[in-house]
Amino acid sequence: MANSAQARKRARQAVKQRGHNASLRSELRTAIKNVAKAILAGDKAAAKALFEANTSVIDRIADKDIIHKNKAARHKSRLSAAIKAMA
Protein backbone atom coordinates (compact mmCIF):
# COMPACT_ATOMS: atom_id res chain seq x y z
CA MET A 1 0.00 0.00 0.00
CA ALA A 2 1.14 3.53 -0.75
CA ASN A 3 2.63 5.35 2.23
CA SER A 4 3.07 8.94 1.08
CA ALA A 5 0.34 11.31 -0.06
CA GLN A 6 2.00 11.51 -3.46
CA ALA A 7 1.98 7.73 -3.87
CA ARG A 8 -1.68 7.52 -2.79
CA LYS A 9 -2.62 10.15 -5.36
CA ARG A 10 -0.66 8.35 -8.11
CA ALA A 11 -2.48 5.13 -7.20
CA ARG A 12 -5.86 6.89 -7.53
CA GLN A 13 -4.82 8.40 -10.86
CA ALA A 14 -3.60 5.03 -12.13
CA VAL A 15 -6.98 3.41 -11.40
CA LYS A 16 -8.80 6.18 -13.25
CA GLN A 17 -6.41 6.03 -16.22
CA ARG A 18 -6.65 2.24 -16.38
CA GLY A 19 -10.42 2.48 -16.72
CA HIS A 20 -10.09 5.02 -19.52
CA ASN A 21 -7.52 2.90 -21.35
CA ALA A 22 -9.75 -0.16 -21.01
CA SER A 23 -12.66 1.65 -22.62
CA LEU A 24 -10.48 2.76 -25.52
CA ARG A 25 -9.14 -0.78 -25.97
CA SER A 26 -12.73 -2.05 -26.00
CA GLU A 27 -13.64 0.55 -28.64
CA LEU A 28 -10.71 -0.66 -30.76
CA ARG A 29 -11.75 -4.31 -30.51
CA THR A 30 -15.33 -3.43 -31.43
CA ALA A 31 -14.18 -1.47 -34.48
CA ILE A 32 -12.05 -4.37 -35.70
CA LYS A 33 -14.85 -6.86 -34.99
CA ASN A 34 -17.40 -4.83 -36.97
CA VAL A 35 -15.21 -4.82 -40.08
CA ALA A 36 -14.47 -8.55 -39.67
CA LYS A 37 -18.21 -9.32 -39.43
CA ALA A 38 -18.88 -7.43 -42.66
CA ILE A 39 -16.08 -9.37 -44.36
CA LEU A 40 -17.49 -12.70 -43.15
CA ALA A 41 -20.96 -11.66 -44.33
CA GLY A 42 -19.50 -11.21 -47.81
CA ASP A 43 -20.66 -7.61 -48.22
CA LYS A 44 -17.68 -5.93 -49.82
CA ALA A 45 -19.23 -2.44 -50.03
CA ALA A 46 -20.24 -2.45 -46.37
CA ALA A 47 -16.87 -3.88 -45.33
CA LYS A 48 -15.04 -1.17 -47.27
CA ALA A 49 -17.20 1.59 -45.76
CA LEU A 50 -16.74 0.23 -42.22
CA PHE A 51 -13.00 -0.16 -42.77
CA GLU A 52 -12.63 3.47 -43.87
CA ALA A 53 -14.70 4.68 -40.91
CA ASN A 54 -12.84 2.55 -38.36
CA THR A 55 -9.32 3.24 -39.67
CA SER A 56 -9.38 6.57 -37.85
CA VAL A 57 -10.46 4.83 -34.62
CA ILE A 58 -7.51 2.42 -34.86
CA ASP A 59 -5.06 5.25 -35.60
CA ARG A 60 -6.42 7.45 -32.81
CA ILE A 61 -5.98 4.72 -30.22
CA ALA A 62 -2.46 3.98 -31.48
CA ASP A 63 -1.60 7.70 -31.23
CA LYS A 64 -2.57 7.60 -27.55
CA ASP A 65 -0.18 4.64 -27.00
CA ILE A 66 -2.98 2.31 -25.94
CA ILE A 67 -1.59 -0.08 -28.54
CA HIS A 68 1.68 0.07 -30.49
CA LYS A 69 1.63 1.77 -33.89
CA ASN A 70 2.87 -1.42 -35.54
CA LYS A 71 -0.01 -3.38 -34.06
CA ALA A 72 -2.45 -0.82 -35.46
CA ALA A 73 -0.76 -1.05 -38.86
CA ARG A 74 -0.92 -4.85 -38.72
CA HIS A 75 -4.67 -4.84 -38.00
CA LYS A 76 -5.36 -2.34 -40.78
CA SER A 77 -3.22 -4.28 -43.23
CA ARG A 78 -4.91 -7.61 -42.51
CA LEU A 79 -8.40 -6.14 -42.72
CA SER A 80 -7.53 -4.36 -45.96
CA ALA A 81 -6.08 -7.53 -47.47
CA ALA A 82 -9.19 -9.50 -46.47
CA ILE A 83 -11.41 -6.88 -48.15
CA LYS A 84 -9.30 -6.94 -51.32
CA ALA A 85 -9.42 -10.75 -51.38
CA MET A 86 -13.23 -10.73 -51.49
CA ALA A 87 -14.65 -11.74 -54.86
C-alpha positions in Angstrom: 0.0 0.0 0.0 1.1 3.5 -0.8 2.6 5.4 2.2 3.1 8.9 1.1 0.3 11.3 -0.1 2.0 11.5 -3.5 2.0 7.7 -3.9 -1.7 7.5 -2.8 -2.6 10.2 -5.4 -0.7 8.4 -8.1 -2.5 5.1 -7.2 -5.9 6.9 -7.5 -4.8 8.4 -10.9 -3.6 5.0 -12.1 -7.0 3.4 -11.4 -8.8 6.2 -13.3 -6.4 6.0 -16.2 -6.7 2.2 -16.4 -10.4 2.5 -16.7 -10.1 5.0 -19.5 -7.5 2.9 -21.4 -9.7 -0.2 -21.0 -12.7 1.6 -22.6 -10.5 2.8 -25.5 -9.1 -0.8 -26.0 -12.7 -2.1 -26.0 -13.6 0.5 -28.6 -10.7 -0.7 -30.8 -11.8 -4.3 -30.5 -15.3 -3.4 -31.4 -14.2 -1.5 -34.5 -12.1 -4.4 -35.7 -14.8 -6.9 -35.0 -17.4 -4.8 -37.0 -15.2 -4.8 -40.1 -14.5 -8.5 -39.7 -18.2 -9.3 -39.4 -18.9 -7.4 -42.7 -16.1 -9.4 -44.4 -17.5 -12.7 -43.2 -21.0 -11.7 -44.3 -19.5 -11.2 -47.8 -20.7 -7.6 -48.2 -17.7 -5.9 -49.8 -19.2 -2.4 -50.0 -20.2 -2.4 -46.4 -16.9 -3.9 -45.3 -15.0 -1.2 -47.3 -17.2 1.6 -45.8 -16.7 0.2 -42.2 -13.0 -0.2 -42.8 -12.6 3.5 -43.9 -14.7 4.7 -40.9 -12.8 2.6 -38.4 -9.3 3.2 -39.7 -9.4 6.6 -37.8 -10.5 4.8 -34.6 -7.5 2.4 -34.9 -5.1 5.2 -35.6 -6.4 7.5 -32.8 -6.0 4.7 -30.2 -2.5 4.0 -31.5 -1.6 7.7 -31.2 -2.6 7.6 -27.6 -0.2 4.6 -27.0 -3.0 2.3 -25.9 -1.6 -0.1 -28.5 1.7 0.1 -30.5 1.6 1.8 -33.9 2.9 -1.4 -35.5 0.0 -3.4 -34.1 -2.4 -0.8 -35.5 -0.8 -1.0 -38.9 -0.9 -4.9 -38.7 -4.7 -4.8 -38.0 -5.4 -2.3 -40.8 -3.2 -4.3 -43.2 -4.9 -7.6 -42.5 -8.4 -6.1 -42.7 -7.5 -4.4 -46.0 -6.1 -7.5 -47.5 -9.2 -9.5 -46.5 -11.4 -6.9 -48.2 -9.3 -6.9 -51.3 -9.4 -10.7 -51.4 -13.2 -10.7 -51.5 -14.6 -11.7 -54.9 
